[in-house]
């Protein structure tokens, strides 16, 4: 991942933090999604809302589709407003990343006291996902 790609993730997290700081917790997921879309527009950041993701099988598009909450510069973004993130929530984001062949994803949870953010990187050559943290992100960022 380039430094620019990392900064795009950083910028999306900044928008989510602004939304959480303004609205607090306890709202429905759709409220946070709408506020996020508004804040992105206020910052002139083009984002696709409810991005339809299509799977293919041996190059043939399948009828089954999934819908990601947001898609921003190659980043799949999923929102939750629950007490705690579960493995099912993570699996949803990671599957979306794999389906649309994107190597970056962010999971936001507005249901906790503080905004919970998980940033993921998909390494297709190894077919594995990495949770990016303050301690390890520099291992994956190139100039």
C-alpha positions as CSV (number, residue, x, y, z in Angstrom):
1,X,0.0,0.0,0.0
2,X,1.3,3.4,-0.9
3,X,1.5,6.3,1.5
4,X,-1.2,8.0,-0.5
5,X,-3.5,4.9,-0.1
6,X,-2.8,4.9,3.6
7,X,-3.7,8.6,3.8
8,X,-7.0,8.0,2.0
9,X,-7.9,5.5,4.8
10,X,-6.7,8.0,7.4
11,X,-9.0,10.7,5.8
12,X,-12.0,8.4,5.9
13,X,-11.4,7.7,9.6
14,X,-11.2,11.5,10.2
15,X,-14.6,11.9,8.6
16,X,-16.1,9.1,10.8
17,X,-14.6,10.7,13.9
18,X,-16.2,14.0,13.0
19,X,-19.6,12.3,12.6
20,X,-19.2,10.5,15.9
21,X,-18.0,13.7,17.6
22,X,-21.1,15.6,16.3
23,X,-23.8,12.9,16.8
24,X,-22.4,10.8,19.7
25,X,-23.6,7.3,20.0
26,X,-27.0,5.7,20.2
27,X,-28.4,6.6,16.7
28,X,-29.4,4.1,14.1
29,X,-26.8,2.9,11.6
30,X,-28.5,4.7,8.8
31,X,-28.2,8.1,10.6
32,X,-24.4,7.7,10.8
33,X,-24.3,6.6,7.1
34,X,-26.2,9.7,6.0
35,X,-24.1,12.0,8.2
36,X,-20.9,10.4,6.8
37,X,-22.1,10.9,3.2
38,X,-22.8,14.6,4.0
39,X,-19.5,15.1,5.7
40,X,-17.6,13.5,2.8
41,X,-19.4,15.9,0.4
42,X,-18.6,18.9,2.6
43,X,-14.9,17.9,2.4
44,X,-15.2,17.4,-1.4
45,X,-14.4,13.7,-1.0
46,X,-16.3,11.6,-3.6
47,X,-17.8,8.5,-2.1
48,X,-20.2,5.9,-3.5
49,X,-23.0,5.0,-1.1
50,X,-24.5,1.5,-1.2
51,X,-22.0,0.2,-3.7
52,X,-23.2,-3.0,-5.4
53,X,-20.6,-5.7,-5.5
54,X,-20.8,-8.4,-8.1
55,X,-19.1,-11.8,-7.8
56,X,-17.7,-13.6,-10.8
57,X,-17.1,-17.3,-11.4
58,X,-14.3,-18.0,-13.9
59,X,-14.9,-14.6,-15.3
60,X,-18.6,-14.9,-15.6
61,X,-20.7,-12.4,-13.5
62,X,-22.9,-14.1,-11.0
63,X,-26.5,-13.0,-10.2
64,X,-25.7,-12.8,-6.5
65,X,-24.8,-9.3,-5.4
66,X,-23.8,-7.7,-2.1
67,X,-24.1,-4.1,-1.1
68,X,-21.3,-2.3,0.8
69,X,-22.2,0.8,2.8
70,X,-19.6,2.9,1.1
71,X,-16.8,2.7,-1.4
72,X,-14.1,5.4,-1.4
73,X,-11.0,5.4,-3.6
74,X,-10.8,1.6,-3.5
75,X,-11.7,1.3,0.2
76,X,-14.7,-0.8,1.2
77,X,-16.3,0.9,4.2
78,X,-18.9,-0.8,6.5
79,X,-20.8,0.7,9.3
80,X,-22.3,-0.8,12.4
81,X,-24.1,0.7,15.4
82,X,-24.0,-2.2,17.8
83,X,-22.8,-2.8,21.4
84,X,-19.7,-4.7,20.2
85,X,-18.2,-5.8,16.9
86,X,-18.4,-9.6,16.3
87,X,-16.5,-12.0,14.0
88,X,-19.6,-11.9,11.7
89,X,-19.2,-8.2,11.2
90,X,-15.6,-8.6,10.4
91,X,-16.3,-11.5,8.0
92,X,-18.8,-9.3,6.2
93,X,-16.2,-6.6,5.5
94,X,-13.5,-9.1,4.6
95,X,-15.7,-11.0,2.2
96,X,-16.8,-7.7,0.5
97,X,-13.1,-6.8,0.1
98,X,-12.4,-10.2,-1.5
99,X,-15.5,-10.1,-3.7
100,X,-14.6,-6.7,-5.3
101,X,-10.9,-7.4,-5.3
102,X,-10.0,-4.4,-3.1
103,X,-7.1,-4.6,-0.7
104,X,-8.3,-1.9,1.8
105,X,-11.3,-1.9,4.1
106,X,-12.6,-0.1,7.1
107,X,-15.1,-1.2,9.7
108,X,-16.7,1.5,11.9
109,X,-18.9,0.9,14.9
110,X,-20.8,3.8,16.3
111,X,-22.5,1.8,19.0
112,X,-19.7,1.9,21.5
113,X,-18.8,4.8,23.8
114,X,-15.9,5.8,21.5
115,X,-15.9,5.2,17.7
116,X,-14.5,1.8,17.1
117,X,-12.4,1.6,13.9
118,X,-10.7,-1.4,12.3
119,X,-8.6,-0.9,9.2
120,X,-7.8,-4.0,7.1
121,X,-5.4,-4.7,4.3
122,X,-5.9,-7.8,2.1
123,X,-2.7,-9.5,0.8
124,X,-4.0,-11.5,-2.2
125,X,-0.7,-13.2,-2.9
126,X,-0.9,-14.7,0.6
127,X,-4.7,-14.8,0.7
128,X,-4.7,-13.2,4.1
129,X,-6.0,-10.1,5.8
130,X,-4.0,-7.9,8.2
131,X,-5.6,-5.7,10.8
132,X,-3.6,-2.4,10.5
133,X,-2.6,-0.9,13.8
134,X,-0.4,2.0,15.0
135,X,2.3,-0.6,15.6
136,X,2.3,-2.4,12.3
137,X,1.1,-0.1,9.5
138,X,4.6,1.0,8.6
139,X,5.4,-2.6,7.6
140,X,2.8,-2.3,4.8
141,X,3.3,1.3,3.6
142,X,5.7,2.1,0.8
143,X,6.7,5.5,-0.4
